[in-house]
Amino acid sequence: IATSAIENPAIFNKLLEYSFSSDKKLAFRASWTLTKVCDKFPELIYPYLPEIILKLDKIDNESTQRSFLRIISFSDMGRINERHHGILAEHCFGALKSGFSAIAIKAYSMEILYNLVVIYPELLNELSATINILEGEGSAGVIARGRMILKKLANTPVKPKLS
């Protein structure tokens, strides 16, 4: 199906539409297939990222959220509109601070926030503090990803946004 979606925009659009379905199995399978499409051809998702980002808070399907956050975590933040950066940062910080978010959602949220810190260095302290809080109450997977992100933060020069 992923190969068909790469070759046929109508199939790609149907997968995106099904990803927002109230049928949780259909939504998960469609969004998971989109991750496979984006693994091979990430540029196909860029026109749809604004819609996905705006709908993230409304998606109550954890599996679909995980798929979309995975796609976004591998995306070039420079190709996403600045307005959507703020929405994305708010969503990801909310996921990290929530006691109900799945491990993968928190892990992808940390990666997305790290990518945003590279553009917006003023987020660095908040991300570091949030990760440090998670170390005291998170699962082993969240703690391990948090440590990796903290190490990347320490070793990555931030690139301030150019006006």
N, C-alpha and C positions, 0 to 999 in steps of 0.2 A: 504494500500500500504506500509506503514511504517513497519508493521509487516512482510509483505512478503519480504521486503528489508533486514530485520534483518535475516530472515531464508535463503535467497537466494542471494548470492553475485552478481549474474548476474543482478538482479533487482537493487541492491544498485549501481552497476557500471552504469547502464542505468540512474538512477536518477542523478548521478553525471554528466554524459555526458549531459543530458537534462538541467541541471542547467547552462551550458555554452551556451545554444542555443540562437540564435538571436530572437527567438520567445519569447517575454517577458512574456507572460502568462505561457507558458510551463516552462520556466526557473524559474519563481517564484514558481510555484506549485511544481516543482521537488526539488528546494532548501528548500522550506518550509517543504516538506516531510522529507528531510534529517535532518532538525532540530528535528523532532519528533523521528527519528531513534536515533539520538545522545543524546536526552534526556534520552532514556532508555539504550543505549549501546554506550557511548561516545568513547570507545576504537576503534570502527569500523572506525572512521574518521581519526585517526592518520596517517595511511599510505598516505592519500590523502591531508593532510594539506599543505605540501610543494607546491603542484600544485595549490591549492586554493589560498594560500598566494601570489604566483607568478602572478596569474591572477587577483587579486583583482583590480588593477589599470585599467585593461582593461574591466572590467564589467561595462557597462553603465546602467544596470538595477538596479535601487535603491532597489527594493524589494529583488532581489537576493543578492545584497551586504549586505543588512540588515540581511538576513538569515545566510550568511557565517560569518559575524562579530559576530552574536549571538553564532554560534557554536564555533568560536575561543575564544570568551570571557569566555566560560565555560570550555575551554580546559586547560590542565596542560602545562604551558609554558616550563617547564623543559623537556617535551617530544618533543618539537619543536626545530629543529636545530638552533643554534645561528645565522647562516647566515640569516635565515628567520626572526629572531627577529628584525633585523635592517630594513628589508623591511616592516615588519608589523608596526614598530614604525613610520616609515616615512609615510606610508599610513594613519595611524590613526591620526597623528599630522596634516597631510594635510586635512583630513576630518573635524577635529575640527576647523581648521583655515578657511575652505571654507564657504562662505556665502550661498552655495547652498546645502550643505549636510542636509539630513533629520534629524529630532530630534533623531530617534532611532539609526541611523548610528553614530551620535555624542555620544550618550549614550553608545553604545557598544564600540566605539573607546576609550572612557574614561576608561572603565572597562579593556580593553585590555592593555592600557598604564599603568594603575595601576598595573596590573599583571606583566608587564615588569619592572616597578620601583622596585618591590620587588627583582628582580634579578639584575637590573642595577640602583643602587641608584643615579647615576649621572644624570638620567632623571627626578628626582624628581622636581628640580627647574623649568625645562621647562614645565612639566605637570602642576605644580601649577600656573605658570604664564599664561599659555594658558587658564586654567579654569577660572582664575580671569578676563581675558579679555572677556571671554564668558559671565560672569555674567553681564557685561555692555551692551551686545548686543544680548544675546540669549533669547530663549523662556523660559517659566516657567519650562518646562520639562528638558531642558538642564541645566538650573540654579540649579534645585533641584538635578539632578544627579551629577552635578559638586560639589555641597556642600557635598553630600554623599561621593564622592571620596576624597575631601579635608579632611574630617573628618577621613576617613579610612587611609589616608596618615599620618595624625598626630598621629594615634593610632597604626600604624603597624610598627614594627621594620623591617627594610629592611634586606634582606639576600644577602650579596654580592656574586657574582658569584665566584665559586671556580675554580682555575686554574689547 
